[in-house]
């Protein structure tokens, strides 16, 4: 019986990387909802441990803060990718043309 040959390059590929990339590309809306739900769960846990009702709102605040942090991280990542794309040679000519147009408009006195 012949065993199929295994390509050594395939063995070196990380197997977790596609999972991480898939998790990274999850919808921003889903991550916001999950962050708030985890915060509410933390608040409910604090409430059951302490017996104080206002500790629920600490968990809600943690969840909302985490959701805002997720939005900020997604924005920063997209902005960084946009800047890299803008600096690439493919769009550099278009950027130079736009810069020339801006200079012409700034010379006008309104």
Residue pairs with C-beta under 8 A, 6 or more apart in sequence:
28 70
28 71
28 74
31 67
31 70
31 74
32 67
32 70
32 71
35 63
35 64
35 66
35 67
35 69
35 70
36 60
36 63
36 64
36 66
36 67
37 63
38 63
38 66
39 59
39 60
39 61
39 62
39 63
39 64
39 65
39 66
39 67
40 56
40 59
40 60
40 63
41 59
42 58
42 59
42 62
42 63
43 55
43 56
43 57
43 58
43 59
43 60
43 62
43 63
44 56
44 59
45 59
46 52
46 55
46 56
46 58
46 59
47 53
47 55
47 56
47 59
85 91
86 95
